[in-house]
Amino acid sequence: MTATPDLLRRDGFPDHFTDVDDLEEFMSRPTQELVDDLAEITGDFIVLGVAGKMGVTLARLLKRAAPGRRVIGVARFSDPDARAKLEGWGVQTISCDLLDRDRVEALPKVENVIYLAGLKFDSDGRENFMWAMNTLAPAYVAEAFAQSRIVALSTIHVYPWSDPARGGVDETTSPRARPGEYANSVVGRERIFEYHSLAHGTPGRNVRFVYAVDTRYGVMQEIADWVWNGVPIPLETGTVNLMWQGDAINHFARLLARTKVPTTPINIGGPELVSVRNLAEQFGEIFGKPPVFTGVEGECLVVNCEQASAELGHPYVSVRTMVRWVAEWTRSGKPTIGKPSKFHVRTGSF
């Protein structure tokens, strides 16, 4: 008999996390809804771009939710620690450059694909590589896995600026060119998956994801760090969507049971729009350090996630709980990943 996994529930949350292992164990807990959804579909799983900030916990989550099925993690694996972690959790790993068409074609053909690969940061001077990662690699994957389900990570950067008072942009707004080559390249990524979905009848979803919250990185961790160190907090991008990473990866995986032909977009994020000023003030109260602000709030990238709430339900972890966890992690000096989200950057170049 297959053992019942430790589940993410809506209560009984820890007060804090003692270390990275404790954090990752909690963050990779499946919900009962995920266990049930995966039981409704057949086949094994492959996570492409598994070595990134979300992929490691996502692959572990899949293995915990469906322990009797194979989970394969694919990446270049420049960080051997990520590969060792995955294999220790029972995830099979394969080293592969997704720009090598022959090697992509040689990957095991499983029924369920989650695509996390791409390039956003530090691409100045190598824009051609960014475009290749964000359009060519998806094309090779879509060709190789034409008979699979494909849930592909996209971004809210395909959307225009909007007024937060109007509730954010929903999926009816078509992706469009924006300042900066990154945004344009990820519009290309979505269109590539759409084209192949139509051409081959491949079921899929394009996940227009907002900002993940992990105590080690992300918008909330950056704001907490700024408050803790007295760094002025820019307010021009004064409203954000946030979601606990454990909730986010549960929703990504659940979309495998909700793929469509042709593939369609869905905004994944918390149901509320969150004020950067208010977050900073909450951290300031906890730390006893009043935050310092610069600039004024204006239009920004915020999305409406009502469709995701209707399909998948609300996230389990609230903004207030995330604030408590991030504040404790920051105040106690626990390690961070050191890869800022650059959520406040408005030029389109990250």
VODOTI-223751 format. One record per atom (N, C-alpha, C): x, y, z; residue in three letters. Coordinates in steps of 0.1 Angstrom, whole numbers, padded with zeros to 4 digits, always signed. Example, Ala and Ser with C-alpha at 12.3 -4.5 7.8 and 13.67 -1.06 7.14 Angstrom:
+0132-0057+0078ALA+0123-0045+0078ALA+0132-0033+0078ALA+0128-0022+0071SER+0137-0011+0071SER+0129+0000+0079SER
END
This chain:
+0009-0012+0000MET+0000+0000+0000MET+0009+0012+0000MET+0005+0022-0008THR+0013+0035-0009THR+0011+0043+0004THR+0021+0048+0010ALA+0020+0056+0022ALA+0013+0070+0018ALA+0005+0074+0028THR-0001+0087+0026THR+0009+0098+0029THR+0011+0108+0020PRO+0021+0118+0021PRO+0017+0128+0032PRO+0027+0135+0038ASP+0024+0146+0047ASP+0018+0157+0038ASP+0006+0162+0042LEU-0001+0171+0034LEU+0000+0185+0039LEU-0001+0195+0029LEU-0003+0209+0033LEU-0018+0211+0036LEU-0020+0216+0049ARG-0034+0218+0053ARG-0036+0233+0056ARG-0048+0236+0058ARG-0051+0251+0060ARG-0049+0255+0074ARG-0045+0247+0083ASP-0042+0251+0097ASP-0030+0243+0102ASP-0026+0246+0114GLY-0015+0239+0120GLY-0001+0243+0114GLY+0000+0256+0109PHE+0012+0261+0103PHE+0023+0263+0114PHE+0035+0261+0111PRO+0046+0263+0121PRO+0047+0278+0123PRO+0052+0281+0135ASP+0055+0295+0139ASP+0066+0301+0130ASP+0076+0292+0127HIS+0088+0296+0119HIS+0095+0284+0114HIS+0105+0286+0106PHE+0113+0275+0100PHE+0127+0275+0106PHE+0131+0263+0111THR+0144+0263+0118THR+0156+0264+0109THR+0155+0259+0096ASP+0166+0259+0087ASP+0160+0257+0073ASP+0169+0256+0063VAL+0165+0254+0049VAL+0158+0240+0047VAL+0163+0230+0054ASP+0157+0217+0052ASP+0143+0217+0057ASP+0141+0223+0069ASP+0127+0225+0074ASP+0118+0232+0065ASP+0123+0243+0059LEU+0115+0251+0050LEU+0112+0243+0038LEU+0121+0237+0031GLU+0119+0229+0019GLU+0109+0217+0021GLU+0110+0211+0033GLU+0101+0200+0036GLU+0087+0205+0036GLU+0085+0217+0043PHE+0071+0222+0044PHE+0066+0227+0030PHE+0075+0234+0023MET+0071+0240+0010MET+0068+0230+0000MET+0073+0217+0001SER+0070+0207-0009SER+0059+0197-0005SER+0051+0201+0005ARG+0040+0193+0009ARG+0028+0194-0001ARG+0023+0183-0006PRO+0011+0184-0015PRO-0001+0186-0007PRO-0011+0192-0014THR-0024+0193-0008THR-0032+0181-0012THR-0043+0178-0005GLN-0051+0167-0008GLN-0057+0168-0022GLN-0060+0181-0026GLU-0065+0184-0039GLU-0055+0179-0050GLU-0042+0182-0048LEU-0032+0177-0058LEU-0032+0162-0058LEU-0031+0155-0047VAL-0031+0141-0047VAL-0043+0135-0055VAL-0055+0141-0053ASP-0067+0136-0060ASP-0066+0139-0075ASP-0061+0151-0078ASP-0061+0155-0092ASP-0051+0146-0100ASP-0039+0143-0094LEU-0029+0135-0101LEU-0034+0121-0103LEU-0043+0116-0093ALA-0049+0103-0094ALA-0058+0102-0106ALA-0063+0113-0111GLU-0072+0113-0122GLU-0066+0113-0136GLU-0052+0115-0136ILE-0045+0114-0149ILE-0035+0103-0149ILE-0031+0099-0160THR-0021+0088-0161THR-0007+0093-0164THR+0003+0084-0162GLY+0016+0087-0167GLY+0025+0093-0156GLY+0038+0093-0160ASP+0049+0098-0152ASP+0050+0113-0155ASP+0060+0119-0148PHE+0062+0134-0149PHE+0076+0138-0152PHE+0078+0148-0159ILE+0091+0154-0162ILE+0090+0169-0160ILE+0100+0174-0152VAL+0101+0189-0149VAL+0113+0194-0157VAL+0111+0202-0167LEU+0122+0208-0175LEU+0126+0222-0169LEU+0139+0223-0166GLY+0144+0235-0159GLY+0142+0233-0144GLY+0145+0221-0140VAL+0142+0217-0126VAL+0151+0223-0116VAL+0163+0228-0120ALA+0173+0233-0110ALA+0171+0247-0105ALA+0160+0254-0110GLY+0158+0268-0106GLY+0152+0269-0092GLY+0148+0281-0089LYS+0144+0284-0075LYS+0131+0276-0071LYS+0122+0273-0081MET+0110+0267-0078MET+0110+0252-0082MET+0119+0248-0092GLY+0118+0235-0097GLY+0122+0224-0088GLY+0131+0226-0079VAL+0136+0216-0069VAL+0124+0212-0060VAL+0117+0222-0054THR+0106+0218-0045THR+0094+0213-0053THR+0092+0217-0066LEU+0081+0212-0074LEU+0083+0197-0077LEU+0095+0193-0081ALA+0098+0179-0084ALA+0096+0171-0071ALA+0101+0176-0060ARG+0099+0168-0047ARG+0084+0167-0044ARG+0076+0178-0046LEU+0062+0178-0044LEU+0055+0167-0052LEU+0058+0166-0065LEU+0052+0156-0074LEU+0055+0142-0069LEU+0068+0140-0064LYS+0071+0127-0059LYS+0064+0123-0047LYS+0061+0133-0038ARG+0054+0131-0026ARG+0039+0129-0029ARG+0034+0136-0039ALA+0019+0135-0042ALA+0016+0122-0049ALA+0026+0117-0057ALA+0024+0105-0065ALA+0036+0096-0063ALA+0038+0090-0051PRO+0051+0083-0049PRO+0053+0071-0057PRO+0043+0065-0063GLY+0045+0053-0071GLY+0048+0056-0085GLY+0049+0068-0089ARG+0051+0072-0103ARG+0065+0079-0104ARG+0070+0078-0116ARG+0084+0083-0119ARG+0083+0098-0121ARG+0092+0105-0114VAL+0094+0120-0116VAL+0108+0122-0121VAL+0110+0129-0132ILE+0123+0131-0138ILE+0125+0146-0138ILE+0137+0150-0134GLY+0141+0164-0133GLY+0152+0166-0144GLY+0150+0176-0152VAL+0160+0179-0163VAL+0165+0193-0162VAL+0178+0195-0163ALA+0185+0208-0162ALA+0199+0206-0167ALA+0206+0217-0168ARG+0221+0216-0170ARG+0228+0212-0158ARG+0222+0215-0146PHE+0228+0211-0133PHE+0242+0217-0131PHE+0243+0230-0132SER+0256+0236-0129SER+0258+0236-0114SER+0247+0234-0106ASP+0248+0233-0091ASP+0246+0219-0088ASP+0257+0212-0084PRO+0256+0197-0081PRO+0247+0195-0069PRO+0246+0204-0060ASP+0238+0202-0047ASP+0224+0200-0051ASP+0219+0208-0061ALA+0205+0206-0064ALA+0202+0192-0070ALA+0211+0187-0077ARG+0210+0173-0083ARG+0210+0163-0072ARG+0219+0165-0062ALA+0220+0155-0051ALA+0207+0155-0043ALA+0202+0167-0041LYS+0189+0168-0033LYS+0178+0160-0040LYS+0177+0163-0053LEU+0166+0156-0060LEU+0167+0141-0060LEU+0179+0136-0062GLU+0181+0122-0063GLU+0179+0116-0049GLU+0182+0123-0038GLY+0179+0119-0025GLY+0165+0118-0022GLY+0157+0125-0029TRP+0142+0125-0027TRP+0135+0115-0037TRP+0143+0108-0045GLY+0137+0098-0054GLY+0134+0103-0068GLY+0139+0115-0071VAL+0137+0121-0084VAL+0148+0117-0093VAL+0145+0111-0105GLN+0155+0108-0114GLN+0160+0121-0121GLN+0173+0122-0123THR+0178+0135-0129THR+0185+0132-0142THR+0184+0141-0152ILE+0190+0140-0165ILE+0196+0154-0168ILE+0209+0154-0171SER+0215+0166-0175SER+0213+0168-0190SER+0208+0180-0194CYS+0204+0183-0208CYS+0204+0198-0210CYS+0210+0202-0221ASP+0208+0215-0226ASP+0196+0216-0235ASP+0186+0223-0231LEU+0173+0224-0239LEU+0175+0231-0252LEU+0186+0237-0255LEU+0189+0242-0268LEU+0196+0232-0278LEU+0198+0220-0273ASP+0203+0209-0281ASP+0191+0201-0285ASP+0187+0203-0297ARG+0175+0196-0302ARG+0175+0181-0301ARG+0187+0175-0305ASP+0188+0161-0305ASP+0187+0155-0291ASP+0193+0162-0281ARG+0192+0157-0267ARG+0178+0159-0261ARG+0171+0170-0265VAL+0157+0171-0261VAL+0149+0160-0267VAL+0151+0157-0279GLU+0143+0146-0285GLU+0146+0132-0279GLU+0158+0131-0273ALA+0162+0118-0267ALA+0156+0117-0252ALA+0150+0127-0247LEU+0145+0126-0233LEU+0134+0116-0233LEU+0132+0110-0221PRO+0121+0100-0220PRO+0107+0107-0223PRO+0099+0100-0230LYS+0086+0106-0234LYS+0076+0102-0224LYS+0073+0111-0215VAL+0063+0108-0204VAL+0051+0116-0207VAL+0040+0114-0201GLU+0027+0120-0204GLU+0026+0134-0198GLU+0033+0137-0188ASN+0031+0150-0181ASN+0044+0158-0180ASN+0043+0170-0186VAL+0055+0179-0187VAL+0052+0192-0179VAL+0061+0196-0171ILE+0060+0210-0165ILE+0073+0217-0170ILE+0071+0228-0177TYR+0082+0235-0183TYR+0085+0248-0175TYR+0097+0248-0169LEU+0101+0260-0161LEU+0113+0267-0166LEU+0118+0263-0178ALA+0131+0268-0183ALA+0128+0282-0189ALA+0139+0290-0189GLY+0138+0304-0195GLY+0149+0312-0189GLY+0150+0324-0195LEU+0161+0334-0191LEU+0154+0347-0189LEU+0156+0354-0178LYS+0151+0367-0175LYS+0162+0377-0171LYS+0170+0373-0161PHE+0179+0382-0155PHE+0193+0382-0161PHE+0200+0394-0160ASP+0214+0395-0164ASP+0216+0391-0179ASP+0206+0396-0187SER+0207+0392-0202SER+0213+0403-0210SER+0216+0415-0204ASP+0222+0426-0212ASP+0234+0421-0219ASP+0235+0423-0232GLY+0247+0419-0240GLY+0246+0405-0245GLY+0236+0397-0241ARG+0234+0384-0246ARG+0219+0382-0249ARG+0213+0392-0255GLU+0199+0391-0258GLU+0196+0380-0267GLU+0205+0376-0276ASN+0203+0365-0286ASN+0201+0352-0278ASN+0209+0350-0268PHE+0208+0338-0260PHE+0194+0338-0252PHE+0190+0349-0247MET+0177+0350-0240MET+0166+0346-0250MET+0166+0352-0262TRP+0156+0348-0272TRP+0156+0334-0275TRP+0168+0328-0276ALA+0169+0314-0279ALA+0163+0305-0268ALA+0166+0309-0255MET+0161+0302-0244MET+0146+0303-0243MET+0141+0315-0246ASN+0127+0317-0244ASN+0118+0314-0256ASN+0124+0311-0268THR+0116+0307-0279THR+0120+0294-0286THR+0133+0292-0288LEU+0138+0280-0295LEU+0137+0268-0286LEU+0141+0269-0273ALA+0139+0258-0264ALA+0125+0253-0263ALA+0115+0263-0261PRO+0101+0258-0261PRO+0097+0251-0274PRO+0102+0256-0285ALA+0098+0249-0298ALA+0103+0235-0298ALA+0116+0233-0294TYR+0121+0219-0293TYR+0113+0210-0284TYR+0110+0216-0272VAL+0102+0208-0263VAL+0088+0205-0268VAL+0082+0215-0274ALA+0068+0213-0279ALA+0068+0202-0290ALA+0078+0202-0298GLU+0079+0192-0309GLU+0082+0178-0303GLU+0091+0177-0293ALA+0095+0164-0287ALA+0083+0158-0279ALA+0075+0167-0272PHE+0065+0162-0263PHE+0051+0165-0269PHE+0050+0164-0282ALA+0037+0167-0288ALA+0025+0159-0283ALA+0028+0147-0278GLN+0018+0137-0274GLN+0016+0138-0258GLN+0022+0148-0252SER+0021+0149-0237SER+0012+0160-0234SER+0009+0162-0221ARG+0003+0174-0215ARG+0015+0183-0212ARG+0013+0196-0215ILE+0024+0206-0211ILE+0019+0218-0204ILE+0023+0219-0191VAL+0020+0231-0183VAL+0033+0239-0184VAL+0033+0251-0190ALA+0045+0259-0192ALA+0044+0272-0184ALA+0055+0275-0177LEU+0056+0287-0169LEU+0057+0299-0178LEU+0049+0309-0177SER+0050+0322-0183SER+0051+0332-0173SER+0047+0344-0175THR+0049+0356-0166THR+0039+0366-0168THR+0037+0375-0158ILE+0028+0386-0160ILE+0034+0397-0169ILE+0047+0396-0172HIS+0053+0406-0180HIS+0048+0406-0195HIS+0039+0397-0198VAL+0033+0398-0211VAL+0021+0408-0211VAL+0018+0414-0200TYR+0007+0423-0198TYR+0012+0437-0198TYR+0002+0447-0201PRO+0006+0461-0200PRO+0005+0466-0186PRO+0010+0477-0183TRP+0008+0484-0170TRP-0007+0486-0168TRP-0011+0486-0155SER-0025+0488-0153SER-0027+0495-0139SER-0039+0501-0137ASP-0042+0508-0125ASP-0046+0498-0114ASP-0039+0496-0103PRO-0043+0486-0093PRO-0057+0488-0088PRO-0062+0501-0088ALA-0075+0503-0083ALA-0086+0496-0092ALA-0082+0492-0104ARG-0092+0485-0113ARG-0091+0470-0111ARG-0083+0465-0102GLY-0083+0451-0099GLY-0074+0442-0107GLY-0065+0447-0115GLY-0056+0439-0122GLY-0061+0434-0136GLY-0052+0430-0144VAL-0055+0425-0158VAL-0059+0410-0157VAL-0069+0407-0165ASP-0072+0392-0165ASP-0068+0386-0179ASP-0071+0373-0180GLU-0066+0366-0192GLU-0072+0370-0205GLU-0082+0378-0205THR-0088+0382-0218THR-0080+0392-0225THR-0070+0398-0218THR-0061+0408-0224THR-0049+0400-0231THR-0048+0402-0244SER-0038+0395-0252SER-0024+0399-0248SER-0015+0390-0248PRO-0001+0394-0246PRO+0004+0403-0257PRO+0013+0413-0253ARG+0017+0423-0263ARG+0032+0427-0260ARG+0037+0433-0270ALA+0051+0438-0269ALA+0051+0449-0258ALA+0062+0449-0250ARG+0064+0459-0239ARG+0078+0464-0240ARG+0082+0474-0232PRO+0096+0478-0232PRO+0105+0467-0227PRO+0116+0465-0233GLY+0126+0455-0229GLY+0124+0442-0237GLY+0135+0436-0241GLU+0134+0424-0249GLU+0129+0412-0241GLU+0131+0412-0228TYR+0126+0400-0221TYR+0111+0398-0223TYR+0103+0409-0221ALA+0089+0408-0222ALA+0085+0403-0236ALA+0091+0408-0246ASN+0088+0404-0260ASN+0092+0389-0262ASN+0103+0385-0256SER+0107+0371-0258SER+0097+0361-0251SER+0091+0365-0240VAL+0082+0356-0233VAL+0068+0356-0240VAL+0065+0367-0247VAL+0053+0366-0255VAL+0056+0356-0266VAL+0068+0356-0272GLY+0072+0346-0281GLY+0071+0332-0276GLY+0075+0330-0263ARG+0074+0317-0257ARG+0060+0312-0257ARG+0051+0320-0252GLU+0036+0316-0252GLU+0031+0313-0266GLU+0035+0321-0276ARG+0030+0319-0289ARG+0035+0305-0295ARG+0047+0302-0291ILE+0053+0289-0296ILE+0045+0278-0290ILE+0042+0278-0277PHE+0034+0267-0272PHE+0020+0267-0277PHE+0014+0278-0280GLU+0001+0279-0286GLU+0001+0273-0300GLU+0011+0276-0308TYR+0012+0271-0322TYR+0013+0256-0322TYR+0022+0251-0314HIS+0024+0236-0314HIS+0012+0229-0308HIS+0005+0235-0298SER-0007+0229-0293SER-0018+0228-0304SER-0019+0238-0312LEU-0029+0238-0323LEU-0024+0228-0334LEU-0011+0228-0337ALA-0006+0220-0348ALA-0007+0205-0345ALA-0005+0201-0332HIS-0004+0187-0328HIS-0015+0182-0319HIS-0024+0191-0315GLY-0034+0187-0306GLY-0029+0185-0292GLY-0018+0192-0288THR-0012+0190-0275THR-0019+0198-0264THR-0024+0191-0254PRO-0031+0198-0244PRO-0021+0206-0235PRO-0025+0218-0231GLY-0016+0225-0222GLY-0022+0237-0215GLY-0014+0244-0207ARG-0018+0257-0201ARG-0005+0265-0200ARG-0007+0278-0203ASN+0004+0288-0201ASN+0002+0295-0188ASN+0011+0294-0178VAL+0009+0299-0165VAL+0015+0313-0164VAL+0007+0323-0164ARG+0012+0336-0162ARG+0013+0339-0147ARG+0025+0336-0142PHE+0027+0335-0128PHE+0032+0349-0122PHE+0028+0352-0110VAL+0033+0364-0103VAL+0044+0360-0094VAL+0046+0367-0083TYR+0058+0366-0075TYR+0056+0355-0064TYR+0065+0345-0064ALA+0066+0335-0054ALA+0072+0341-0041ALA+0066+0337-0030VAL+0072+0340-0017VAL+0079+0328-0011VAL+0092+0329-0008ASP+0100+0320-0001ASP+0108+0328+0009ASP+0110+0323+0021THR+0117+0332+0031THR+0131+0335+0026THR+0136+0329+0016ARG+0150+0331+0012ARG+0151+0341+0000ARG+0140+0344-0007TYR+0141+0352-0018TYR+0127+0358-0022TYR+0126+0367-0031GLY+0113+0372-0036GLY+0110+0386-0030GLY+0099+0391-0035VAL+0095+0405-0032VAL+0094+0407-0017VAL+0087+0398-0010MET+0086+0400+0004MET+0099+0399+0012MET+0108+0390+0008GLN+0121+0389+0015GLN+0129+0402+0012GLN+0128+0407+0000GLU+0135+0419-0004GLU+0130+0431+0004GLU+0117+0433+0006ILE+0112+0444+0013ILE+0116+0442+0028ILE+0115+0430+0033ALA+0119+0428+0047ALA+0134+0432+0049ALA+0142+0428+0040ASP+0156+0431+0041ASP+0159+0446+0040ASP+0151+0453+0031TRP+0153+0468+0030TRP+0149+0474+0043TRP+0138+0470+0049VAL+0134+0476+0062VAL+0144+0473+0073VAL+0148+0461+0074TRP+0158+0457+0084TRP+0171+0465+0083TRP+0175+0468+0071ASN+0188+0475+0069ASN+0186+0490+0066ASN+0174+0495+0067GLY+0172+0509+0066GLY+0174+0514+0051GLY+0172+0506+0042VAL+0173+0509+0028VAL+0160+0516+0023VAL+0160+0527+0016PRO+0148+0533+0011PRO+0141+0524+0002PRO+0127+0523+0003ILE+0119+0514-0005ILE+0112+0521-0016ILE+0115+0518-0028PRO+0108+0525-0040PRO+0093+0521-0041PRO+0085+0531-0043LEU+0070+0528-0043LEU+0064+0530-0057LEU+0072+0533-0067GLU+0066+0534-0080GLU+0058+0521-0084GLU+0064+0510-0082THR+0057+0497-0083THR+0051+0494-0069THR+0040+0500-0066GLY+0035+0500-0052GLY+0025+0489-0049GLY+0022+0481-0059THR+0012+0470-0056THR+0017+0458-0063THR+0016+0446-0056VAL+0021+0434-0062VAL+0011+0423-0059VAL+0012+0412-0067ASN+0006+0399-0064ASN+0016+0390-0058ASN+0012+0383-0047LEU+0022+0374-0040LEU+0015+0361-0038LEU+0023+0350-0037MET+0018+0337-0034MET+0029+0329-0028MET+0026+0322-0017TRP+0035+0313-0011TRP+0039+0302-0021TRP+0053+0300-0022GLN+0058+0291-0032GLN+0051+0277-0031GLN+0049+0272-0019GLY+0042+0259-0017GLY+0029+0259-0024GLY+0021+0269-0022ASP+0008+0270-0029ASP+0010+0271-0044ASP+0019+0279-0048ALA+0021+0281-0063ALA+0025+0267-0070ALA+0034+0260-0064ILE+0038+0247-0071ILE+0026+0237-0070ILE+0018+0237-0060ASN+0007+0228-0060ASN-0003+0232-0071ASN-0005+0245-0073HIS-0014+0249-0084HIS-0008+0246-0098HIS+0005+0248-0100PHE+0011+0244-0112PHE+0008+0229-0115PHE+0011+0221-0106ALA+0010+0206-0108ALA-0005+0203-0110ALA-0014+0209-0103ARG-0028+0206-0105ARG-0033+0209-0119ARG-0027+0219-0125LEU-0031+0222-0139LEU-0029+0211-0149LEU-0020+0201-0145LEU-0019+0190-0154LEU-0032+0183-0157LEU-0041+0183-0147ALA-0054+0177-0148ALA-0064+0187-0154ALA-0059+0198-0158ARG-0068+0209-0164ARG-0063+0215-0177ARG-0055+0207-0184THR-0050+0211-0197THR-0061+0212-0208THR-0058+0220-0218LYS-0068+0222-0228LYS-0062+0223-0242LYS-0070+0220-0252VAL-0065+0222-0266VAL-0074+0232-0273VAL-0069+0243-0278PRO-0055+0246-0277PRO-0051+0251-0263PRO-0039+0252-0260THR-0034+0256-0246THR-0040+0270-0244THR-0043+0273-0231THR-0048+0286-0228THR-0041+0292-0216THR-0041+0305-0214PRO-0034+0312-0203PRO-0042+0311-0191PRO-0035+0312-0179ILE-0042+0314-0166ILE-0032+0321-0157ILE-0038+0331-0150ASN-0030+0339-0141ASN-0030+0331-0127ASN-0018+0328-0122ILE-0017+0321-0110ILE-0010+0331-0100ILE-0017+0333-0089GLY-0012+0342-0078GLY-0022+0343-0067GLY-0019+0351-0057GLY-0028+0353-0046GLY-0041+0361-0051GLY-0052+0359-0044PRO-0064+0366-0048PRO-0065+0381-0046PRO-0056+0385-0036GLU-0056+0400-0033GLU-0044+0407-0039GLU-0046+0420-0042LEU-0035+0429-0045LEU-0029+0434-0033LEU-0016+0434-0032VAL-0009+0437-0019VAL-0001+0450-0020VAL-0002+0458-0011SER+0005+0471-0010SER+0019+0470-0005SER+0028+0474-0013VAL+0043+0474-0009VAL+0044+0483+0003VAL+0038+0494+0004ARG+0039+0503+0016ARG+0034+0496+0028ARG+0022+0489+0027ASN+0017+0482+0039ASN+0026+0471+0043ASN+0032+0463+0033LEU+0041+0452+0037LEU+0053+0458+0045LEU+0058+0469+0040ALA+0070+0475+0047ALA+0066+0480+0061ALA+0054+0485+0062GLU+0050+0490+0075GLU+0048+0478+0085GLU+0043+0467+0080GLN+0042+0455+0088GLN+0055+0450+0093GLN+0065+0450+0084PHE+0079+0446+0088PHE+0085+0456+0098PHE+0082+0469+0095GLY+0087+0479+0104GLY+0082+0478+0118GLY+0069+0474+0119GLU+0064+0472+0133GLU+0070+0460+0140GLU+0072+0449+0132ILE+0078+0437+0138ILE+0092+0440+0142ILE+0100+0447+0134PHE+0114+0449+0136PHE+0116+0461+0146PHE+0106+0470+0148GLY+0109+0482+0155GLY+0117+0492+0148GLY+0116+0491+0134LYS+0124+0500+0125LYS+0114+0506+0115LYS+0111+0519+0116PRO+0102+0525+0107PRO+0108+0525+0093PRO+0100+0520+0083PRO+0106+0520+0069PRO+0107+0534+0063PRO+0117+0535+0053VAL+0119+0547+0046VAL+0114+0545+0032VAL+0107+0555+0026PHE+0101+0553+0013PHE+0107+0563+0003PHE+0107+0560-0009THR+0110+0569-0020THR+0099+0568-0031THR+0096+0579-0038GLY+0087+0578-0049GLY+0073+0577-0045GLY+0064+0576-0055VAL+0049+0575-0052VAL+0044+0563-0060VAL+0033+0558-0056GLU+0026+0547-0062GLU+0020+0551-0076GLU+0021+0542-0086GLY+0015+0545-0099GLY+0011+0532-0105GLY+0009+0533-0119GLU+0005+0520-0126GLU+0016+0510-0125GLU+0012+0497-0125CYS+0022+0487-0124CYS+0017+0474-0130CYS+0024+0463-0128LEU+0020+0450-0134LEU+0013+0443-0122LEU+0000+0443-0123VAL-0008+0435-0114VAL-0019+0427-0122VAL-0023+0416-0117VAL-0032+0407-0124VAL-0044+0403-0116VAL-0054+0400-0122ASN-0066+0394-0116ASN-0065+0379-0117ASN-0066+0373-0105CYS-0065+0358-0104CYS-0078+0351-0101CYS-0089+0357-0105GLU-0102+0351-0102GLU-0104+0338-0109GLU-0099+0337-0121GLN-0100+0324-0128GLN-0093+0313-0121GLN-0081+0315-0116ALA-0074+0305-0109ALA-0082+0301-0096ALA-0087+0311-0089SER-0095+0308-0077SER-0107+0300-0080SER-0113+0302-0092ALA-0125+0294-0095ALA-0121+0280-0099ALA-0109+0278-0106GLU-0105+0265-0110GLU-0098+0257-0099GLU-0090+0264-0090LEU-0081+0257-0081LEU-0084+0261-0066LEU-0092+0271-0064GLY-0095+0275-0050GLY-0084+0285-0045GLY-0087+0291-0034HIS-0077+0301-0028HIS-0065+0294-0023HIS-0053+0301-0023PRO-0041+0295-0017PRO-0044+0292-0002PRO-0035+0283+0003TYR-0037+0280+0018TYR-0030+0290+0027TYR-0019+0296+0023VAL-0011+0304+0032VAL-0014+0319+0029VAL-0018+0326+0040SER-0022+0340+0039SER-0010+0349+0038SER-0012+0362+0034VAL-0002+0372+0034VAL+0003+0374+0048VAL-0006+0375+0058ARG-0001+0377+0072ARG+0008+0366+0077ARG+0005+0354+0073THR+0014+0343+0077THR+0027+0344+0070THR+0027+0347+0058MET+0040+0349+0051MET+0049+0360+0057MET+0042+0371+0061VAL+0049+0382+0067VAL+0056+0377+0080VAL+0049+0369+0088ARG+0055+0364+0100ARG+0067+0355+0097ARG+0066+0346+0088TRP+0077+0337+0085TRP+0089+0345+0079TRP+0087+0354+0070VAL+0098+0361+0064VAL+0104+0370+0074VAL+0097+0377+0083ALA+0102+0385+0093ALA+0112+0377+0102ALA+0107+0366+0107GLU+0116+0358+0116GLU+0128+0353+0109GLU+0127+0349+0096TRP+0139+0344+0088TRP+0149+0356+0087TRP+0144+0368+0084THR+0153+0379+0082THR+0159+0383+0095THR+0151+0385+0105ARG+0156+0389+0118ARG+0167+0380+0124ARG+0165+0367+0121SER+0175+0357+0127SER+0187+0355+0118SER+0188+0361+0106GLY+0199+0361+0098GLY+0201+0347+0091GLY+0190+0341+0088LYS+0191+0328+0081LYS+0195+0331+0066LYS+0200+0321+0059PRO+0206+0323+0045PRO+0195+0327+0035PRO+0199+0335+0026THR+0191+0339+0014THR+0197+0334+0001THR+0190+0334-0009ILE+0195+0329-0022ILE+0203+0339-0029ILE+0200+0352-0027GLY+0208+0363-0033GLY+0205+0366-0047GLY+0193+0362-0052LYS+0188+0365-0066LYS+0176+0374-0065LYS+0177+0387-0065PRO+0166+0396-0063PRO+0156+0394-0075PRO+0143+0397-0072SER+0132+0396-0082SER+0133+0408-0091SER+0138+0419-0086LYS+0138+0432-0094LYS+0124+0436-0097LYS+0115+0434-0088PHE+0101+0437-0091PHE+0099+0452-0093PHE+0107+0460-0088HIS+0106+0474-0088HIS+0112+0480-0101HIS+0119+0472-0109VAL+0125+0477-0121VAL+0114+0479-0132VAL+0114+0491-0138ARG+0103+0495-0147ARG+0108+0497-0161ARG+0121+0494-0164THR+0126+0496-0177THR+0124+0485-0187THR+0121+0473-0181GLY+0120+0461-0189GLY+0133+0453-0191GLY+0144+0459-0186SER+0157+0452-0186SER+0161+0447-0172SER+0162+0434-0170PHE+0164+0429-0157PHE+0178+0423-0155PHE
END
